[in-house]
Amino acid sequence: MARPLRFRYAPEGWSVGRVRSAILEPLDSNLGAAMREPWFQSPSGYDARRFEMDNGDIALFCWTDDGDGPAGTSGGPGGYWLGNTETPSSLWRTDKYGLEEVPYPVRRWAERELLAQLHMESPWLEAYPHLSWFFLPVFLSKDGRETTREFFHDHAAGFPDTSREAALDYYESVLHTGALDPYQEEMAGKLGTSDYMDLTRMTAAMGEFNVAKILLDAGYEITPEIEVTTGHSIDYRADPPDSEGGQGVLVEVTRPLPPGRRAADSPLSAVRETAKTKTDGQLDAHAGGIVLFVDCSSFPDDGWRAVADEQPDVRHRPAVVFRARPDGSVEGYRKGRLPLSLDDAIDFL
């Protein structure tokens, strides 16, 4: 899969003439392109242009004679490129930087341009400003811009038996807290940027956002992607509020598919087999100390009811098996003694 949108930085002098010859002309020759003034005011001290390709691709470029370089570099003359199109050869040998690594005025200008583009192309997202911003690196990625939007528009972000609006309202509320803002690129990238619609991967990725909401509603501060000594990354560390951090509870998430979308022939088998895959590998290697969350939010009502009535074991303790609904309600059961206080976030059976 391709990566989410990232900047390229060219630490050298630029002018309108050079931008025209080194960027516009090759784009126009290969794709058909127009160079236009940006929709929003360029960052202070920078000149900027938009590039619009005949195939619907877009790109942005801004440059300055004396500006800040990306994190870890010196300032001076330089230009920033960002787009979901082919990269002109004049920029091939430039380094890539995440959105959070470039000067904030450059990032904010680019985000305003891209958000306006996104909402022009997909006006149904305009009512969800934080979700639009958070997933912008994939919503306007080179290869994944169609599939990622389709996942939210046509598949309710993995929720069964609900409307697109209800699902988007739910995830807007999760992201509006701002708790995951510092991890935007990493977390948004979990959706993937492939032109192939992989519902399994995308739905599993949203399970991590469901668990984030549970932990936040329970009052914990969360940090994603915690590296451990086994070489794995654990999905979250949950720290109590006002703690010093770093000593919280590790949390791993898995999300079984309901019967009909996987080989398992029953909801109970789906839960057991998915949890077994996680415990036989990553969790066994860590040798304890991790809470496993099994997210059954993909299950329709009858499937979840079968799981809730039987409460099957998942071969790992402590564990929480739950189902979230877009109205914010969460029902679940636990196995083993939890080192987390979740009664404010989950209606335990």
Phi, psi and omega in degrees: 000148174288165179273159170300168180307134176219153176281152163247141182239124179250102186279073181202174182282143179227158175213169178301320180296317180291322177300320180295316185279323186269340183241304184296311187299314177294324177295317180293322180294321184271323189237342193081113187213154174234140175257126185228165172294148178293158178286330182242157181302134182292160178303147181304128180087000182244152165257154186209154176216152170257148174236123182242121184265154182297335181271006179097351176294154173223159176208158179232146174215130174227148184214161183210157175274342183201085182229183178278140173276172175298170180306131178087004179237166177273164179274191181124196178296144179176164180227149180244128180244139177210129180186167178249036181233183176294149179269126177302148184300333179295345181246006184300321186268014179274156180275151179261148181220143175292164182302324184281354185263350181262162179306139186304317180300325178292314179299314185295319177299313181297320180295321178296317178299314185287323177296320176298319177297314180300314183287334173291319181282325183227076186298340179294342179275347186297332180285357184233074189295321183286321176296318178302314181292315186297317183266011180306319181299338177255328178299332179240026178287166185296313186255339187255008187292332178279312187291321182292321177290322178299323180300317179283322186284314188259341186239014176048036176055030175097355177277133174274157170054046177209171181269160175301318183297320180294318180295317181291324175301319181297309183287333172299319180292324178296312186282334182296340177297335182081358184296331182260001182306317181295348184244026187306305186298317182294313184285319178297324182295343178296336176294334182088161181230041180267150175279000175264130181283103180256087184297326181298310181294316183294317179296319177299320179300321181290341174301326179293328177286326176297318179291325176302317180296318179300311182295320179293318179295332178277357175097009182271154170263136189240144174230122181275163172055070180267118179283135180239172190292342179284354184093355178273166169245128178267144192301316183215155159245130180252116180252137174300152179300145178066014175275167180287344179085158177089349181241020184281191183266133178276139186229130175241143186241138169222153185223104178289148172276147178289157175307144186100335176249003180207175184289334181303139186262003178206158177301324180295317178296321180299316180295312183297314186290321179294316178295322179299319178301319180288317185286328181288345181244270190299314186284323176297322180297329182279340176064048172095175176085011182234137174270127178265125174255122178255109187267109180261026183292347176279349184280135170291174187305313185292323178295315179294323180298322177297318179293315183296323180290320184273328183048061183297149175289156182236015174063021175210138176223140000281153180214152174235125175250124189215166172222123177261148175239155184298344177281001178096351180283144180224129178238145181188180174222165183233153175234124182085176183272118183278135173272016179236144176261106189242010185297335178281350186243337183231135172275097184283137180283000000 
